[in-house]
Amino acid sequence: MIEEKLSSKAKLLIAVAALGYFVDVYDLILFSVVRNPSLKSLGLVGPDLLNQGLNLMNIQMGGMLLGGILWGIYGDKKGRKSVLFGSILLYSVANALNGMVHDLDTYAWLRFLAGIGLAGELGAGITLVNETLPPSKRGIGTLIIAGVGASGAIFAPIVSNFSSDPEWWRTCYYIGGGMGLALLLLRLGTFESGMFLELEKDVKRGNFFQLFSHGQIFKKYLYCILMGLPIWYIIGILVFSSPELLQSMGLKGVITGGDAIMYCYLGLSVGDFASGYLSQVLKSRNKAVMSYLIIAWVLTIYFLYAMSDISVVYGNIMITLLGFFGGYWAVFLTSSSEQFGTNLRMTVTTTVPNFVRGALIPISLLFKFLIPSVGMVNSAAIVGALCFGLSIWSVSQLKETFGKSLDFIEE
């Protein structure tokens, strides 16, 4: 029986996973922040800044989708700790090398490699913490990881504004790489999951296709992915398009994309702490997620249809609130991890968040497709209704996992 009191090693594990995710999010957001200055430095101008920037973002996302599968399988076969170490090493080195690029092709390859590395960090940390902490403490561990990690998105634009030097973007990448490499020293004190070590040798581990071989397992996996759709709808549609959306609502002033991202992630960071705490109070993952989903959908409707002649301050407050109630990432990941057995848990916990991120591609394509016929606001509302509807339905189909023993396998 695991004691309720956390050991110093367990606390170190939570700290390392949280700081690792902080660097992970810093790097993920940093590219969006330094996209234009970095591409201008490579000689790109005009429409190429957006076109090539989107290409690089999609290449990075492709790396994350591939990395999510590879790291997940590896973690279930060889262990969680090795993924925690290997993923941070890969994206830290790739990050540092990004600061040295002088041509677009090299930049693209390094963003792809960084994407692969970024895909493994969070899943490994969440899985290791969930399998190490007692049931009553799991939610606390993951809310710390997600809450601290989300603040990396606030740190990225702050660092990018430290200097007006057009080549400062290179230093921003060096800082990210340096932070990651420094974390490797802390990771030497982490330990492998006891549940993983106790798995019998003849148990099938990390079989990705097992998730699609049985109807019940596949539906459970699909529900976990759909549960997270509104998070990236809020980030990738409402917040990304907020400068244009708010201007159409009569915004008195200007809100930049960088400011919108910063205020959104401020809300996400605080929201992750709050949603994790709420799940502990309610002793339910599903009730906490459902509460956030309903409030976020009401706020979305208000944001799209009830605001007019607003100030910049009010616009930023609304973006922060959307981020706050989109901040159920910690509970979403904990629930997804707890749904599956030890022989597939790492694969699920690593692939699910990356598939949710990847879902932004079809979501954004549908958003752009609808704009010419129904307008930007109505397009955002239709896409939002689809994302929230699928998510709410999925949560209603998933079994409650709060306090559930994780010492089981998927047959």
C-alpha positions in Angstrom: 0.0 0.0 0.0 1.4 3.4 -1.0 1.6 5.9 1.8 -0.3 9.1 1.4 2.6 11.3 2.4 4.8 12.2 -0.6 8.5 11.4 -0.4 11.2 13.9 -1.3 11.9 11.8 -4.5 8.2 12.1 -5.5 8.3 15.9 -4.9 11.5 16.1 -7.0 9.8 14.1 -9.8 6.9 16.6 -9.8 9.3 19.5 -9.9 11.3 18.1 -12.7 8.2 17.2 -14.8 6.8 20.7 -14.2 10.0 22.5 -15.1 10.4 20.3 -18.1 6.9 21.1 -19.4 7.7 24.8 -18.7 10.6 24.6 -21.1 8.5 22.5 -23.5 5.8 25.2 -23.7 8.4 28.0 -23.9 9.9 26.4 -27.1 6.5 25.6 -28.6 5.3 29.2 -28.3 8.7 30.7 -29.0 8.6 29.9 -32.7 5.3 31.8 -33.0 6.7 34.7 -31.2 10.0 35.0 -33.1 8.6 33.8 -36.5 8.8 37.1 -38.3 12.2 38.3 -37.0 13.8 34.9 -37.6 12.4 34.6 -41.2 13.4 38.2 -42.0 16.9 37.4 -40.8 16.9 34.5 -43.3 16.0 36.9 -46.1 12.2 36.4 -46.4 9.8 39.3 -46.9 6.2 40.1 -47.6 3.7 37.2 -47.9 6.5 34.6 -47.5 6.7 35.5 -43.8 3.3 34.1 -43.3 3.4 31.3 -45.9 6.7 29.9 -44.8 5.9 30.5 -41.2 2.8 28.3 -41.5 4.8 25.7 -43.4 7.4 25.6 -40.6 4.6 25.4 -38.0 3.0 22.4 -39.8 6.4 20.7 -40.1 6.9 21.2 -36.3 3.3 19.8 -35.8 4.1 16.8 -38.0 7.2 16.1 -35.8 5.0 16.3 -32.7 2.4 13.8 -34.2 5.2 11.4 -35.1 7.0 11.9 -31.9 3.9 11.3 -29.8 3.6 7.8 -31.3 7.3 7.0 -31.1 7.9 8.2 -27.6 4.7 6.6 -26.3 5.5 3.2 -27.7 9.1 3.5 -26.5 8.0 4.6 -23.0 5.6 1.6 -22.6 8.3 -0.8 -23.9 11.5 0.5 -22.2 10.3 2.8 -19.4 9.0 6.3 -18.6 12.3 7.8 -17.2 14.2 7.2 -20.5 11.6 9.2 -22.4 11.7 11.9 -19.9 15.5 12.1 -20.4 15.6 11.5 -24.2 12.8 13.9 -25.2 14.3 16.9 -23.3 17.7 16.2 -24.6 16.5 16.1 -28.2 14.4 19.3 -28.2 17.0 21.2 -26.1 19.8 20.4 -28.6 17.4 21.2 -31.5 16.4 24.4 -29.8 19.9 25.6 -29.4 20.8 24.7 -33.0 17.8 26.7 -34.2 19.7 29.8 -33.1 22.5 29.0 -35.5 20.4 28.5 -38.7 21.1 30.5 -41.9 18.8 28.9 -44.4 15.2 27.8 -44.5 15.8 24.1 -45.1 17.9 23.7 -42.0 15.4 25.7 -40.0 12.6 23.3 -41.2 14.6 20.1 -40.3 15.4 21.5 -36.8 11.8 22.5 -36.2 10.8 18.9 -37.2 13.3 17.4 -34.7 12.3 19.8 -32.0 8.7 18.8 -32.6 9.6 15.1 -32.1 11.4 16.0 -28.9 8.6 18.2 -27.6 6.0 15.4 -28.1 7.5 13.1 -25.4 8.0 15.4 -22.4 4.5 15.9 -21.1 3.3 12.4 -21.6 6.3 10.9 -19.8 6.0 13.3 -16.9 2.3 12.8 -16.4 2.5 9.0 -16.7 5.4 8.8 -14.3 3.7 11.1 -11.7 0.4 9.3 -12.0 2.0 5.9 -11.5 4.1 7.1 -8.6 1.7 9.2 -6.5 -1.1 7.7 -4.3 -4.6 8.0 -5.9 -5.6 11.0 -3.8 -2.5 13.0 -4.7 -2.4 12.3 -8.5 -4.5 15.3 -9.4 -2.3 17.6 -7.3 0.8 16.4 -9.1 -0.6 16.9 -12.6 -2.1 20.3 -11.8 1.3 21.5 -10.7 2.9 20.2 -13.9 0.3 21.7 -16.2 0.0 25.0 -14.3 3.7 25.7 -14.1 4.2 24.5 -17.7 1.6 26.8 -19.2 3.5 29.8 -17.7 6.3 29.0 -20.2 4.1 30.6 -22.8 4.1 33.8 -20.8 7.9 33.7 -20.4 8.5 33.3 -24.2 7.2 36.7 -25.3 8.8 38.4 -22.3 12.2 37.1 -23.2 11.7 38.0 -26.9 11.1 41.6 -25.8 14.4 41.9 -23.8 16.2 43.4 -26.8 15.4 45.2 -30.0 18.4 43.6 -31.8 17.0 42.0 -35.0 19.2 38.9 -34.2 17.9 38.6 -30.6 15.7 35.7 -31.7 18.8 33.5 -31.9 19.5 34.2 -28.2 15.9 33.3 -27.3 16.5 29.8 -28.8 19.8 29.5 -26.9 18.0 30.3 -23.7 15.4 27.6 -24.3 18.1 25.1 -25.2 20.2 26.0 -22.1 17.2 25.7 -19.8 16.5 22.2 -21.1 20.0 21.0 -20.8 20.2 22.4 -17.3 17.2 20.3 -16.4 19.0 17.1 -17.3 21.0 17.4 -14.1 17.8 17.4 -12.1 16.5 14.4 -14.0 19.4 12.3 -12.8 17.6 12.2 -9.4 14.3 10.8 -10.9 13.3 7.1 -10.7 11.4 4.6 -12.8 7.7 3.8 -12.2 7.3 0.9 -9.9 4.1 -0.2 -11.8 6.1 -0.4 -15.0 9.0 -2.4 -13.4 6.5 -4.9 -12.0 4.9 -5.7 -15.3 5.3 -9.3 -16.3 7.7 -9.9 -19.2 5.1 -11.7 -21.3 2.6 -8.7 -21.2 2.3 -6.9 -24.6 3.7 -3.4 -24.1 3.3 -0.2 -26.2 1.3 -1.8 -29.0 -0.1 1.3 -30.6 -2.4 -0.7 -32.9 -4.0 -2.4 -29.8 -5.8 0.9 -29.4 -7.7 0.2 -32.6 -8.1 -3.6 -32.3 -11.1 -3.6 -29.9 -14.2 -1.4 -30.1 -14.4 -0.5 -26.5 -10.7 0.5 -26.3 -10.9 2.5 -29.5 -14.0 4.4 -28.4 -12.4 5.2 -25.0 -9.2 6.5 -26.8 -11.3 8.6 -29.2 -13.3 10.1 -26.3 -10.1 11.2 -24.6 -9.0 13.0 -27.8 -12.3 14.7 -28.4 -12.4 15.8 -24.7 -9.5 18.1 -25.4 -10.7 19.8 -28.6 -12.1 23.0 -27.1 -8.7 23.8 -25.5 -7.0 24.2 -28.9 -10.1 25.7 -30.5 -9.9 28.5 -27.9 -6.1 28.9 -28.5 -6.0 28.3 -32.3 -9.2 30.0 -33.4 -10.6 32.5 -30.9 -7.3 33.8 -29.5 -5.2 33.5 -32.7 -8.0 35.4 -34.6 -8.8 37.8 -31.7 -7.1 40.8 -33.3 -9.4 40.5 -36.3 -12.5 39.4 -34.4 -12.2 42.2 -31.8 -11.7 44.8 -34.5 -15.0 43.7 -36.1 -16.6 44.2 -32.7 -15.5 47.9 -32.6 -12.3 47.5 -30.5 -11.0 50.9 -29.4 -7.3 50.3 -29.8 -5.1 47.4 -31.0 -4.5 44.0 -29.5 -1.6 42.2 -31.1 -1.3 38.4 -31.6 1.6 38.2 -29.1 -0.4 40.0 -26.4 -3.4 37.8 -27.0 -1.3 34.6 -26.7 0.3 35.9 -23.5 -3.1 36.8 -21.8 -4.6 33.5 -23.0 -1.8 31.5 -21.5 -1.9 33.5 -18.3 -5.5 32.3 -18.0 -4.6 28.8 -19.0 -1.9 28.6 -16.3 -4.2 29.8 -13.5 -7.1 27.7 -14.9 -5.0 24.5 -14.8 -4.3 25.0 -11.1 -8.0 25.8 -10.5 -9.4 22.9 -12.5 -7.0 20.5 -10.8 -8.0 21.8 -7.4 -11.7 21.6 -8.4 -11.4 17.9 -9.4 -9.8 17.3 -6.0 -12.6 19.0 -4.1 -15.4 17.3 -6.2 -13.4 14.0 -6.2 -14.3 13.8 -9.9 -12.4 14.4 -13.1 -15.5 14.4 -15.2 -17.4 16.9 -13.2 -14.5 19.3 -13.2 -14.0 19.1 -17.0 -17.8 19.3 -17.6 -18.0 22.5 -15.5 -15.2 24.1 -17.4 -16.7 23.1 -20.8 -20.1 24.6 -20.1 -18.7 27.9 -18.8 -16.2 28.1 -21.6 -19.0 27.6 -24.2 -21.1 30.3 -22.6 -18.1 32.7 -22.6 -17.4 31.8 -26.3 -21.0 32.8 -27.3 -20.7 36.0 -25.3 -17.3 36.8 -26.8 -18.6 36.3 -30.3 -22.0 37.9 -30.1 -22.5 40.1 -27.1 -19.5 42.4 -27.1 -19.3 45.8 -28.9 -17.3 49.0 -28.6 -14.9 47.4 -26.2 -11.6 48.7 -24.8 -8.3 46.9 -25.1 -8.4 46.2 -21.3 -11.8 44.6 -21.6 -10.6 42.6 -24.7 -7.6 41.3 -22.8 -9.8 40.4 -19.8 -12.1 38.3 -22.0 -9.1 36.5 -23.6 -7.8 35.7 -20.2 -11.2 34.4 -19.1 -11.4 32.2 -22.2 -7.9 30.9 -21.4 -8.9 30.2 -17.8 -11.9 28.1 -18.6 -9.9 26.4 -21.4 -7.4 25.5 -18.7 -8.5 22.0 -17.9 -5.4 20.5 -19.6 -4.2 19.0 -16.3 -7.5 17.2 -15.5 -7.9 16.1 -19.2 -4.5 14.5 -19.2 -4.9 12.9 -15.8 -8.2 11.4 -16.8 -6.8 10.1 -20.1 -3.8 8.6 -18.4 -6.1 6.9 -15.7 -8.4 5.4 -18.4 -5.8 2.9 -19.7 -3.7 0.0 -18.3 0.0 0.2 -17.5 1.0 -1.6 -20.7 -0.6 1.2 -22.9 -0.7 4.2 -20.5 2.4 5.9 -21.8 1.3 5.5 -25.4 -2.1 7.0 -24.7 -0.8 9.8 -22.4 1.8 10.9 -25.1 -0.3 10.5 -28.2 -3.6 12.0 -27.0 -2.3 15.6 -26.3 -0.4 15.6 -29.6 -3.5 14.4 -31.5 -5.5 17.1 -29.8 -2.9 19.7 -31.0 -2.9 18.1 -34.5 -6.7 18.4 -34.6 -6.2 22.2 -34.9 -5.3 21.6 -38.6 -8.8 20.3 -39.6 -10.4 22.8 -37.2 -8.6 25.7 -38.7 -9.3 24.5 -42.3 -13.0 24.2 -41.5 -12.9 27.7 -39.9 -11.3 29.2 -43.1 -13.6 27.3 -45.4 -16.8 28.7 -43.7 -15.7 32.3 -43.5 -16.6 33.3 -47.2 -20.1 32.0 -46.8 -21.1 32.9 -43.2 -18.4 35.4 -42.0 -15.7 35.1 -39.5 -17.8 35.4 -36.3 -20.4 32.9 -37.5 -17.7 30.5 -38.7 -16.0 30.6 -35.3 -19.3 29.9 -33.6 -20.1 26.9 -35.9 -16.7 25.4 -35.4 -16.9 26.1 -31.6 -20.3 24.4 -31.4 -18.9 21.3 -33.1 -15.8 21.2 -30.8 -17.7 21.8 -27.6 -20.5 19.4 -28.6 -18.1 16.6 -29.3 -16.2 17.2 -26.1 -19.2 17.4 -23.8 -20.6 14.2 -25.3 -17.3 12.4 -24.9 -16.9 13.4 -21.3 -20.4 12.0 -20.7 -19.3 8.6 -22.1 -16.1 8.3 -20.1 -16.0 6.5 -16.8 -15.0 8.4 -13.7 -11.4 7.7 -12.7 -10.8 9.7 -9.6 -9.1 7.5 -7.0 -9.0 4.6 -9.4 -6.1 2.1 -9.0 -3.8 2.2 -12.0 -2.3 -1.2 -11.3 -4.0 -3.0 -14.2 -3.3 -3.9 -17.9 -5.2 -3.7 -21.2 -5.8 -7.2 -22.5 
